[in-house]
Amino acid sequence: MDKAMVEFATMDRQLNHYVKAVQSTINHVKEERPEKIPDLKLLVEKKFLALQSKNSDADFQNNEKFVQFKQQLKELKEQCGLQADREADGTEGVDEDIIVTQSQTNFTCPITKEEMKKPVKNKVCGHTYEEDAIVRMIESRQKRKKKAYCPQIGCSHTDIRKSDLIQDEALRRAIENHNKKRHRHSE
């Protein structure tokens, strides 16, 4: 996740530099008012490269979005009862994707109202269901020549097909991890 956030921060910085280069070039041309308009693309590229040459990876430590991301991740780890820095005690780092998923996901199937064991995700609307329950619902509706709709309250997707469903391995791992943690606390 850190790698993805660094890539995002890099793209954000490049975009900001490009916008600054364009604005600077426009202001320069307005002030100078040359008789012959120069190659604007070339001027923008020069300004952009000048801004890019001043870049340093240390800038990311000050990037507002990057700092906010790190803070949210730290808070999520604390909410899940995990050490903020597992590497310090020699153990493998925490799977941050699972932590984020656990903090934001409901593990209950909207059809069965029970905790999912084999979750599948709808590629169209993004909602998740217990695999057996949604497949039975789709087949039942098809037998009556009707379209299956997403059972998630408020969803407007009205034509679910089996081909729209994919295994949600991240959610399955999050549920398993959640159950292990719950089991440890009950002992």
N, C-alpha and C positions, 0 to 999 in steps of 0.2 A: 504494500500500500504506500509505503514511503516513496518508492520509485515512481509510482503513478503521480503522487503529489508533487515530486520534484519536476517531472515532465510537465505537469500542469503549470507550475510556477514558472518554468522556463518559457512555455508558450505565452503565458500572461505577460511576462517581462518583454518578450519579443514583440507582442502586439502593442504594448504601451510604447515601446521604442519606435515602432513603425508609425504610430499615430503622432508621436512627438516630431518625428522626422518630416512627416507630411505637413503638420501645422507650421513647423519652423520654415520649411521651404515656401509655403504659401505666404507667410508673413514677410519673408525676405523678398520675394518677388513683388509684393504689394508696396514695400518700402522703397525698393530700388526703381521700380517702374521702368524696366529696360525697354528700349525700342524694339529689340528683337527678343521674343520670349525664349528663354533657354530651355534645354531638355529637362523638363520637370522630373521625369522618371529617374534620370541620372543624378540630379541633385538630391532627390529623396533617398536614393540608394547610398549616396555618399554620407548623408547625415545619419542614416540608419546604421551603416557600418561603423561610423565614428561612435555612436552610442553603444553599439554592441561590443566594441573593443574595450570599453570601460567596465564590462561585466566581470563579476567575480561570484563564485559559488557561495561566498560568505554572505552575499546579498540575500540569499534565501532565509537566513536566520532572522532577517528583518522583514521579510515578505509577510504582510498582514494575514493573507489567506493560509499560508504555510504554518505560521505560528498558531493561528486559530485551529487548524486541523490537528496539530500536535497536541494542543490543549484538550480538544474534544476527545481525542484518542486516549489520552491519559485519564480523563474523567470516566470514560467508558470502561477502561481497565479497572479502575477503582470500584466502579459500580458492580462489576462482575467479580469483585473480590480477588483480583489478581495483582501481583506486584507490578509496580510501574516499570521496573526494569528487570526482567527475568534473566537477561544475559549476565547480570552481576553475580548471580549464584551458580553460573555454569550450566544452567539448563537451557534447553532450546527456547527460542522466543515464542510468544503467544501468537496464534493465528489470528491476526487482527481482523480479517474478513469475518470470522466467526463471531468475534466480539461485537462488531458493528451489526451483524445480522441479528444476534441475540437481543440487542438493545432496541431494535426497531420492528421485530417481527412477531406476529401472533402465530403460535404453533397450532392453533385450533382450526380444523377443517370447517369451512362455512356450510358444508352439507351435513356432515355427521355430528358436528359440534363436539368432536373428540380430538385429542391430540393426534397429529398426523404421524404415521410410521413410514409411509412411502410417498412423500410429497412430490407432486408434479406442478410445474409452472405453465401457465397459459402464455404462449409467446406473444399473443395479440394484446391482452390487457395487463399482463404481469401478475395476476392473482394466482394463488396456490391452493391446491386441494389435495385430499387423499386420493391416490390414483384409482383404487377400486371404486370409490364412491362417484367420482366424476365420470368414469367410463360407463358405469351402470346408468347414470343419469343421461348421458349422451345416447346410449343404445336404446333406452326406454323412450326417449323423445323421438328418435329416428323411426322406431317401430310404429309410432302414431303419426308419422309423416310431419313432424314438427321440428323446429330448430331448438337446440339446447342453448340456454342463455347462461351467462355467468351468475352463479348464485351469490356472489359477493354483493352486499347491500350497496346500492348507489352506482354500480357498474352498468354501463350502457351496452356492453358487448353482448349481442343477441344471437350469435351463430358460432358456438364452440364446436370444434371438430377434434377428433382424436389426434389428427396430424398437428394440431396447435399445441399439444402437450409435450413437455420435455421434463425429464427427471431433474429435480432440484437438489443436487448433491450438497450444495452449500447449506441449504436449509436442513437437509437430513442430518448432516454433521452437527449443525447447531443444536438441533433437537436432542441428538444423542449426548452431546456435551452438556446441555442443560440438564438432562435426566441424570447423568453421572454426578453432576454437582449437587443436584437435589438429593440424590441417594446418599451421597457422602454426608450431607448436613443432617439427614434423618437418622444416621447411625450414632 
